[in-house]
Amino acid sequence: MATAARARWRKQTPAEVRTTFDKLRAIHPDARCELDHASPFQLLVATVLSAQTTDVAVNKVTPKLFAAYPDARALGEARAPDVERIVGSLGFFRQKTKAIVGLSKELVLDHGGQVPRTLAELVKLPGVGRKTANVVLGVAFGAPEGVVVDTHVQRISQRLGWTKNKEPEKIEQDLCKLIPRSDWAIASHLLIFHGRRICFAARPNCEGCGVNDLCPSAFRAEEIGRKPKRTRPG
């Protein structure tokens, strides 16, 4: 199946990319970051907590977390067991607690309690990788240094013929070449919303998709952009 899927992949032309992108903006005018936050600091913490879990799950715990620890100084001084009790419903909550307490301490020590505005500074913080940094830079400051690539972005961009790479870093490079820098922040939100609402990993709704006339994978997309099925040992 994987070989057949690769054989079907076709790169969209620059004109097709632009038209597809504009149509996606019209289809998902509400595309945005769905992590609840009231400051760059809260967005940073929420994004770290969102790794390998849903925004809905994170939004259930952050009101209590930010009520108890509204800023970097407060969270940096928190006891790990107290934080773990609040975020314990999330996957990897112990590692995430260590990360958000640790990054809060470093924000206070190195940045006066404020979230830095460059990717180079952000990725030095505990638990913060390139994807998290660009979420914060794009949403909080409107100045991402790349396109955020999650599982939805990877899947949709492969199906649309925007990349044939599988590694997030290489996919990001491809998308940054295709999409104007002014659209980098919204690009990931559009693809994420499209992935959640229409272009599902399994049984994508190609019939109801507003870009099926432009998508090279339309009506045969299911095996493109998905992780290979696991096979049990004999």
Backbone bond lengths (Angstrom), bond angles and torsions (degrees), N, CA, C in turn:
res aa  C-N    CA-C-N  psi(-1)  N-CA   C-N-CA  omega(-1)  CA-C   N-CA-C  phi
1 M - - - 1.467 - - 1.527 111.49 -
2 A 1.334 116.77 -40.77 1.464 119.36 -177.07 1.527 111.23 -63.71
3 T 1.359 117.23 -38.22 1.452 119.95 -179.99 1.512 111.33 -64.17
4 A 1.339 115.99 -42.43 1.457 119.96 178.76 1.512 111.31 -62.90
5 A 1.340 116.39 -39.05 1.461 119.61 -179.91 1.524 110.86 -63.90
6 R 1.342 116.79 -42.14 1.464 119.30 179.91 1.525 110.86 -64.44
7 A 1.339 115.19 -35.48 1.462 119.02 -179.13 1.518 112.00 -66.65
8 R 1.330 117.34 -24.98 1.460 120.62 -177.51 1.523 112.54 -84.87
9 W 1.332 116.92 -15.75 1.466 119.61 -174.08 1.530 110.40 -63.54
10 R 1.330 115.84 134.96 1.464 121.47 176.64 1.514 108.68 -137.36
11 K 1.314 115.84 136.21 1.460 120.89 -179.95 1.523 110.01 -77.78
12 Q 1.341 116.39 132.75 1.454 120.23 174.44 1.532 109.92 -73.20
13 T 1.305 116.05 148.64 1.461 120.67 174.55 1.530 108.78 -74.24
14 P 1.331 118.64 160.04 1.471 120.29 176.96 1.522 112.72 -54.65
15 A 1.329 117.56 -37.61 1.465 120.09 179.12 1.523 110.57 -66.92
16 E 1.334 116.87 -38.97 1.460 120.25 178.23 1.522 111.13 -66.36
17 V 1.332 116.38 -39.22 1.464 120.49 178.09 1.522 110.26 -59.71
18 R 1.336 116.45 -47.38 1.463 120.93 -178.78 1.525 111.36 -62.81
19 T 1.329 116.43 -43.52 1.465 120.14 -179.81 1.523 110.80 -66.64
20 T 1.333 116.41 -42.84 1.463 120.84 178.52 1.529 110.62 -61.56
21 F 1.321 116.18 -44.51 1.462 120.78 -179.45 1.524 110.61 -60.99
22 D 1.324 117.04 -44.86 1.470 120.84 179.82 1.524 111.33 -64.07
23 K 1.331 116.94 -37.39 1.460 120.03 178.19 1.524 111.20 -67.47
24 L 1.330 116.50 -39.50 1.464 119.87 177.96 1.529 110.98 -62.68
25 R 1.332 117.57 -36.74 1.473 120.61 176.93 1.523 110.42 -63.87
26 A 1.330 116.44 -37.30 1.466 119.99 179.33 1.524 111.04 -72.40
27 I 1.329 117.17 -35.77 1.462 121.51 -179.25 1.524 111.27 -71.30
28 H 1.338 116.43 -37.19 1.470 121.16 -176.15 1.534 110.55 -122.88
29 P 1.321 118.36 66.94 1.468 120.23 -178.60 1.525 113.19 -66.19
30 D 1.336 116.79 -16.90 1.459 121.49 -179.37 1.523 112.94 -95.89
31 A 1.325 117.60 8.60 1.463 120.25 -178.35 1.523 110.86 -58.53
32 R 1.331 115.93 130.17 1.464 120.79 -175.84 1.524 108.48 -168.60
33 C 1.309 116.29 172.44 1.462 121.17 171.12 1.522 108.54 -71.63
34 E 1.315 117.23 129.15 1.467 121.03 -176.82 1.525 113.36 -101.08
35 L 1.322 117.03 11.11 1.458 120.13 173.92 1.521 109.10 -83.34
36 D 1.318 117.21 122.68 1.466 121.53 179.95 1.529 109.72 -69.86
37 H 1.313 116.60 132.86 1.464 120.67 179.47 1.519 109.12 -162.90
38 A 1.334 115.76 157.38 1.466 121.17 179.60 1.519 112.22 -122.82
39 S 1.337 116.97 4.28 1.461 120.39 -179.23 1.521 108.23 -162.75
40 P 1.339 117.44 162.52 1.469 119.72 175.00 1.530 112.22 -56.78
41 F 1.319 116.89 -37.61 1.464 120.01 178.99 1.523 110.71 -62.13
42 Q 1.321 117.20 -47.13 1.461 120.05 -179.73 1.523 111.20 -64.19
43 L 1.325 117.50 -36.83 1.459 120.73 176.92 1.526 110.49 -64.06
44 L 1.320 117.18 -43.18 1.463 121.28 179.18 1.524 110.60 -59.57
45 V 1.306 116.94 -48.02 1.467 121.18 -179.63 1.528 110.39 -63.95
46 A 1.321 117.26 -45.41 1.463 120.64 -179.13 1.528 111.43 -62.35
47 T 1.321 116.73 -37.79 1.460 120.32 -179.69 1.521 111.10 -68.05
48 V 1.314 117.34 -40.16 1.470 120.47 175.19 1.528 109.75 -61.74
49 L 1.312 117.16 -41.90 1.470 120.63 -179.91 1.527 112.25 -67.58
50 S 1.333 117.55 -23.33 1.464 120.81 -174.27 1.520 113.82 -79.50
51 A 1.316 118.17 -6.55 1.464 120.26 -179.65 1.523 110.36 -58.67
52 Q 1.319 116.15 126.54 1.464 123.99 177.47 1.523 112.98 55.91
53 T 1.333 115.77 32.61 1.461 120.59 171.35 1.527 107.53 -151.41
54 T 1.313 117.56 177.99 1.462 120.23 -175.20 1.530 111.56 -94.34
55 D 1.329 114.95 155.75 1.465 119.94 175.49 1.520 110.18 -61.48
56 V 1.327 116.70 -35.57 1.468 120.87 179.97 1.524 109.77 -60.46
57 A 1.322 116.56 -45.00 1.468 120.08 -179.70 1.525 110.87 -64.37
58 V 1.325 116.93 -40.85 1.466 120.20 179.37 1.519 110.80 -64.85
59 N 1.326 116.34 -41.97 1.469 120.09 -178.98 1.524 113.16 -65.20
60 K 1.317 116.49 -16.71 1.470 119.68 177.81 1.531 111.57 -78.91
61 V 1.343 116.92 -27.88 1.467 118.92 -176.12 1.526 113.12 -101.11
62 T 1.335 118.03 -24.81 1.470 118.41 -174.34 1.530 115.06 -68.14
63 P 1.337 121.13 -30.34 1.471 117.00 177.46 1.533 112.58 -57.95
64 K 1.326 116.56 -43.81 1.463 119.61 178.88 1.526 110.37 -70.48
65 L 1.324 116.82 -38.53 1.469 120.15 -179.73 1.519 110.92 -62.57
66 F 1.337 117.09 -46.98 1.463 119.82 -176.37 1.528 112.15 -77.82
67 A 1.314 117.43 -21.33 1.466 119.35 173.14 1.531 109.42 -67.80
68 A 1.330 116.30 -37.94 1.459 120.76 -179.70 1.528 111.98 -81.64
69 Y 1.328 116.00 -34.79 1.470 121.14 -175.66 1.527 108.63 -135.00
70 P 1.323 118.41 81.99 1.471 121.53 -172.37 1.518 115.48 -76.30
71 D 1.339 117.36 -15.76 1.466 118.59 -176.98 1.523 110.18 -144.30
72 A 1.334 115.33 177.31 1.456 120.31 -174.80 1.524 112.35 -62.80
73 R 1.326 117.44 -39.97 1.457 119.37 -178.54 1.529 111.26 -62.81
74 A 1.317 116.54 -43.72 1.463 120.23 -179.17 1.525 111.42 -65.18
75 L 1.335 117.39 -45.86 1.459 119.89 -178.27 1.521 111.38 -71.05
76 G 1.323 116.76 -33.16 1.458 119.66 178.51 1.516 112.79 -66.17
77 E 1.316 117.60 -24.47 1.461 122.49 179.77 1.526 112.59 -95.07
78 A 1.339 116.72 0.21 1.459 120.72 -175.70 1.528 111.59 -73.22
79 R 1.325 115.39 152.58 1.463 121.74 172.84 1.521 108.41 -83.15
80 A 1.310 117.16 134.19 1.462 121.27 -177.70 1.524 112.91 -55.26
81 P 1.340 120.36 -43.85 1.477 119.14 -179.99 1.527 112.86 -60.18
82 D 1.334 116.55 -34.44 1.464 119.80 179.54 1.528 110.91 -67.55
83 V 1.323 116.74 -40.25 1.458 120.77 178.93 1.525 110.07 -70.15
84 E 1.319 116.47 -40.41 1.465 120.72 -179.93 1.520 111.81 -60.55
85 R 1.324 116.82 -34.47 1.472 119.12 178.66 1.522 111.18 -65.14
86 I 1.314 117.35 -29.23 1.466 121.01 -179.13 1.526 111.21 -81.68
87 V 1.323 116.94 -41.35 1.478 119.97 -174.25 1.524 112.16 -101.37
88 G 1.318 116.28 12.82 1.464 120.69 -173.96 1.512 115.78 -63.23
89 S 1.315 118.24 -17.46 1.470 120.29 179.29 1.524 112.18 -78.62
90 L 1.333 117.66 -10.92 1.460 121.80 -178.64 1.521 110.87 -89.76
91 G 1.308 116.61 150.21 1.454 120.81 175.31 1.512 111.18 -64.02
92 F 1.345 115.75 145.55 1.474 122.36 178.26 1.532 111.47 56.60
93 F 1.332 116.42 37.67 1.471 119.87 -172.18 1.521 112.70 -64.65
94 R 1.324 117.91 -29.78 1.474 118.61 179.55 1.526 110.97 -69.63
95 Q 1.339 116.41 -44.78 1.462 119.50 177.79 1.524 110.77 -64.24
96 K 1.319 116.64 -39.22 1.463 120.37 -179.47 1.528 111.16 -68.47
97 T 1.316 116.39 -37.17 1.467 119.62 176.32 1.526 110.17 -61.69
98 K 1.319 116.11 -46.15 1.466 120.23 178.45 1.522 110.92 -58.80
99 A 1.338 115.79 -39.73 1.466 120.00 -178.36 1.518 112.09 -68.34
100 I 1.335 117.86 -47.66 1.462 119.01 -174.41 1.526 112.27 -72.86
101 V 1.326 117.21 -31.85 1.469 119.56 174.25 1.532 109.00 -70.15
102 G 1.319 116.03 -42.29 1.461 119.88 -179.58 1.519 113.27 -65.18
103 L 1.315 116.79 -44.05 1.476 118.53 179.93 1.525 110.89 -67.42
104 S 1.319 116.71 -32.16 1.467 120.04 177.66 1.522 110.90 -64.90
105 K 1.333 116.36 -41.94 1.462 120.16 177.35 1.524 110.73 -61.23
106 E 1.327 116.14 -42.78 1.465 119.45 -178.33 1.528 111.64 -69.93
107 L 1.333 116.90 -33.65 1.465 119.05 176.09 1.527 110.55 -60.98
108 V 1.317 115.75 -41.26 1.467 119.94 179.81 1.519 110.85 -68.54
109 L 1.332 116.88 -45.93 1.456 121.44 -176.10 1.527 113.06 -69.35
110 D 1.341 116.37 -40.87 1.467 119.83 -170.99 1.519 115.01 -107.56
111 H 1.346 117.64 -16.01 1.470 119.45 -173.40 1.528 113.52 -134.88
112 G 1.313 116.09 18.95 1.455 119.09 178.22 1.520 113.77 62.03
113 G 1.323 117.32 25.19 1.457 121.69 179.46 1.514 114.20 84.05
114 Q 1.338 117.12 -0.21 1.458 121.16 -178.09 1.527 111.32 -100.25
115 V 1.325 116.45 152.72 1.458 121.33 177.89 1.527 108.81 -79.69
116 P 1.332 118.17 124.88 1.469 120.08 179.91 1.522 111.60 -66.33
117 R 1.316 116.46 159.11 1.464 122.27 -173.55 1.525 113.42 -108.82
118 T 1.324 117.78 17.67 1.456 119.86 176.33 1.519 109.67 -126.65
119 L 1.313 115.05 149.43 1.459 120.27 179.92 1.517 110.72 -63.84
120 A 1.322 116.82 -40.45 1.468 121.15 -178.18 1.522 111.73 -58.70
121 E 1.323 117.21 -39.12 1.467 120.63 179.33 1.526 111.28 -76.35
122 L 1.314 116.55 -39.01 1.464 120.01 -177.34 1.518 112.50 -64.72
123 V 1.336 117.26 -42.68 1.469 119.11 -175.21 1.527 112.74 -72.13
124 K 1.329 117.65 -6.30 1.461 120.62 174.44 1.535 111.00 -81.53
125 L 1.328 116.82 -13.76 1.465 120.60 -178.24 1.529 110.46 -78.74
126 P 1.334 117.80 146.73 1.464 120.77 179.14 1.529 112.02 -56.78
127 G 1.328 116.15 132.97 1.454 120.92 175.40 1.510 115.35 77.27
128 V 1.330 118.03 3.95 1.463 121.20 -176.27 1.527 109.93 -108.86
129 G 1.321 116.07 115.48 1.456 121.60 174.96 1.516 109.94 -105.81
130 R 1.315 115.30 -173.19 1.458 120.63 -176.67 1.530 111.81 -61.48
131 K 1.330 116.95 -40.82 1.458 120.15 -178.65 1.528 110.97 -63.33
132 T 1.323 117.06 -49.46 1.462 121.09 178.84 1.526 110.89 -60.08
133 A 1.328 116.02 -43.29 1.466 120.00 -179.05 1.524 111.11 -60.42
134 N 1.327 117.25 -43.03 1.458 119.78 -178.46 1.526 112.81 -72.65
135 V 1.327 117.65 -27.97 1.467 119.46 171.75 1.523 109.29 -60.57
136 V 1.319 116.49 -48.64 1.464 121.26 -178.59 1.524 110.87 -65.16
137 L 1.319 117.10 -46.10 1.465 120.20 -179.13 1.523 111.41 -62.80
138 G 1.326 117.14 -38.83 1.460 120.35 -178.40 1.505 113.68 -75.69
139 V 1.335 116.51 -45.78 1.469 120.80 -174.23 1.530 111.22 -79.90
140 A 1.325 116.48 -46.64 1.466 119.79 -174.95 1.525 112.92 -80.32
141 F 1.343 116.34 -35.49 1.458 119.66 -172.37 1.518 114.21 -119.99
142 G 1.333 117.55 -4.85 1.463 120.50 178.91 1.516 113.78 63.08
143 A 1.341 116.59 27.99 1.472 119.60 -176.49 1.524 110.67 -143.68
144 P 1.333 117.87 64.06 1.465 119.17 179.19 1.523 110.56 -69.32
145 E 1.315 115.92 154.14 1.456 120.93 176.49 1.527 111.27 -103.43
146 G 1.316 115.92 16.07 1.450 122.13 178.19 1.515 109.45 176.16
147 V 1.332 116.21 -177.97 1.465 122.42 178.33 1.519 108.46 -99.43
148 V 1.316 117.27 130.21 1.460 121.92 178.45 1.527 108.93 -68.18
149 V 1.327 116.35 128.58 1.465 120.97 -179.63 1.525 109.08 -118.31
150 D 1.336 115.58 108.14 1.459 120.79 171.78 1.527 107.90 -112.15
151 T 1.339 117.74 -168.31 1.468 120.08 -176.57 1.523 111.91 -64.60
152 H 1.351 117.57 -36.19 1.461 120.13 178.22 1.524 110.78 -66.64
153 V 1.322 116.44 -46.70 1.460 120.78 -178.73 1.522 110.11 -61.87
154 Q 1.312 116.44 -41.95 1.464 120.01 178.79 1.531 110.58 -60.87
155 R 1.321 116.92 -49.29 1.465 121.54 -176.68 1.524 112.18 -63.55
156 I 1.321 116.43 -49.03 1.466 120.08 -175.34 1.525 110.82 -68.58
157 S 1.325 117.37 -41.72 1.457 119.30 -178.30 1.530 111.20 -66.06
158 Q 1.328 117.58 -32.41 1.462 120.30 175.36 1.525 110.61 -69.93
159 R 1.311 117.25 -43.53 1.462 120.53 -179.17 1.526 112.06 -66.08
160 L 1.310 116.09 -34.38 1.463 119.70 -179.99 1.525 112.90 -77.04
161 G 1.321 116.63 -10.69 1.454 118.71 -178.10 1.510 113.24 83.07
162 W 1.342 116.35 27.44 1.459 120.72 178.84 1.519 111.37 -93.02
163 T 1.316 117.28 -19.93 1.461 122.28 177.25 1.514 108.58 -158.54
164 K 1.312 116.11 152.60 1.457 120.30 171.27 1.527 109.93 -117.92
165 N 1.339 116.04 5.14 1.453 120.91 177.72 1.524 111.18 -77.55
166 K 1.318 115.62 158.96 1.464 121.60 -179.98 1.527 112.33 -113.24
167 E 1.335 116.68 -22.43 1.465 119.82 -179.25 1.527 109.62 -82.01
168 P 1.348 117.32 131.53 1.474 120.47 -177.91 1.521 113.84 -51.93
169 E 1.342 117.61 -40.10 1.464 120.15 -178.00 1.527 111.22 -63.24
170 K 1.327 117.06 -42.09 1.463 120.91 -179.10 1.528 111.16 -73.18
171 I 1.338 116.24 -35.80 1.468 119.89 175.78 1.520 109.39 -62.13
172 E 1.332 116.25 -44.35 1.464 120.48 178.75 1.520 111.17 -58.57
173 Q 1.313 117.04 -43.32 1.465 120.89 179.24 1.531 111.01 -60.82
174 D 1.331 116.28 -42.74 1.467 120.39 179.07 1.524 110.97 -63.15
175 L 1.335 116.62 -44.28 1.462 120.22 -177.95 1.527 111.40 -67.04
176 C 1.310 116.63 -37.28 1.466 119.72 179.80 1.523 111.85 -65.99
177 K 1.329 116.57 -27.87 1.465 120.29 177.00 1.529 111.43 -76.32
178 L 1.325 116.68 -31.76 1.466 121.28 -176.27 1.522 113.36 -85.28
179 I 1.329 116.34 -32.97 1.464 121.77 -170.64 1.521 109.94 -108.13
180 P 1.331 118.69 133.00 1.470 120.64 177.88 1.528 111.56 -57.90
181 R 1.311 116.29 144.93 1.467 120.84 -178.16 1.530 111.99 -55.25
182 S 1.322 116.78 -33.61 1.465 120.37 -179.36 1.531 112.14 -65.05
183 D 1.342 117.07 -16.98 1.463 121.37 -179.23 1.523 112.98 -106.48
184 W 1.327 118.00 3.20 1.459 119.52 -177.47 1.528 112.24 -59.58
185 A 1.317 117.73 -39.99 1.471 120.26 -176.58 1.522 111.69 -66.45
186 I 1.325 117.60 -44.47 1.466 120.78 -177.28 1.521 111.92 -77.86
187 A 1.326 117.98 -24.68 1.465 121.08 -174.68 1.527 112.33 -55.49
188 S 1.325 116.73 -49.05 1.465 119.26 -177.81 1.522 111.15 -64.77
189 H 1.331 117.66 -38.92 1.470 120.17 179.41 1.528 110.94 -63.70
190 L 1.318 116.86 -39.97 1.468 119.96 178.66 1.523 111.00 -62.67
191 L 1.323 116.23 -46.47 1.458 119.28 -178.44 1.525 111.42 -69.29
192 I 1.319 117.45 -35.30 1.471 120.76 177.15 1.528 110.32 -65.45
193 F 1.320 117.78 -46.04 1.460 120.71 179.03 1.526 110.51 -62.91
194 H 1.329 117.21 -40.53 1.463 120.53 179.75 1.530 110.25 -65.08
195 G 1.324 116.03 -38.04 1.454 119.99 178.36 1.514 113.04 -69.04
196 R 1.320 117.05 -35.69 1.461 120.40 -179.97 1.526 112.65 -76.35
197 R 1.323 116.23 -29.63 1.462 119.90 -171.65 1.528 114.51 -102.70
198 I 1.327 116.95 -30.45 1.466 119.23 -170.92 1.522 112.74 -133.28
199 C 1.320 117.24 -56.39 1.463 121.23 -172.43 1.527 110.12 -90.58
200 F 1.335 114.66 67.91 1.466 120.70 -176.62 1.529 110.35 -66.39
201 A 1.332 115.36 157.67 1.463 119.12 177.62 1.528 110.14 -60.95
202 A 1.325 116.21 -49.94 1.460 121.73 176.09 1.517 109.07 -103.65
203 R 1.318 116.07 135.94 1.470 122.91 178.69 1.533 112.30 53.27
204 P 1.327 117.45 59.90 1.472 119.64 176.70 1.521 111.07 -61.26
205 N 1.331 115.53 143.49 1.468 120.94 -177.34 1.528 110.25 -84.95
206 C 1.321 116.39 69.19 1.470 120.51 -178.40 1.526 111.12 -63.31
207 E 1.319 116.80 -35.55 1.463 119.83 -178.50 1.517 111.60 -62.92
208 G 1.336 116.61 -35.32 1.458 120.37 -178.94 1.515 113.66 -95.89
209 C 1.337 117.88 11.50 1.456 121.85 -175.92 1.524 111.05 -88.64
210 G 1.320 116.09 131.36 1.455 121.17 -177.64 1.511 114.90 -77.20
211 V 1.350 117.30 -4.78 1.465 119.49 177.19 1.525 111.14 -119.17
212 N 1.335 117.25 20.16 1.467 118.64 -178.13 1.530 113.17 -66.57
213 D 1.348 116.64 -18.20 1.467 119.10 177.27 1.522 112.30 -76.92
214 L 1.338 116.51 -14.62 1.455 121.36 -178.40 1.531 112.74 -111.99
215 C 1.318 116.51 -19.41 1.467 121.43 -174.14 1.527 110.76 -76.65
216 P 1.330 118.23 122.80 1.464 121.34 179.80 1.526 113.18 -65.90
217 S 1.341 116.23 -18.40 1.460 120.67 -176.44 1.524 113.26 -103.49
218 A 1.311 117.45 4.94 1.460 121.17 -174.83 1.525 111.40 -54.06
219 F 1.347 114.60 133.52 1.461 124.32 176.87 1.534 113.40 68.88
220 R 1.317 116.46 10.66 1.472 120.97 174.61 1.532 108.81 -153.79
221 A 1.315 114.99 35.49 1.470 120.19 -169.31 1.525 114.07 -92.28
222 E 1.312 118.81 -12.79 1.464 119.61 -165.55 1.532 113.80 -60.77
223 E 1.308 117.94 -34.25 1.460 119.70 -177.16 1.528 113.28 -90.03
224 I 1.329 117.11 2.65 1.468 120.53 179.92 1.523 109.46 -100.17
225 G 1.311 115.92 133.72 1.455 119.93 175.92 1.513 114.98 78.34
226 R 1.336 117.18 13.61 1.455 120.68 178.83 1.516 110.25 -111.94
227 K 1.325 115.30 151.52 1.456 119.58 175.70 1.526 108.75 -67.16
228 P 1.326 117.90 141.37 1.464 119.23 178.22 1.513 111.69 -60.33
229 K 1.333 115.04 145.95 1.465 119.39 -179.88 1.523 110.19 -66.22
230 R 1.330 114.28 140.42 1.465 119.05 178.33 1.526 109.62 -76.58
231 T 1.302 116.29 140.46 1.460 120.25 176.59 1.516 108.35 -112.56
232 R 1.304 115.06 135.16 1.461 119.20 -179.96 1.533 110.13 -76.83
233 P 1.330 114.87 145.02 1.469 117.68 177.06 1.521 110.25 -59.94
234 G 1.301 116.68 145.65 1.454 120.28 -179.94 1.507 112.55 -67.87
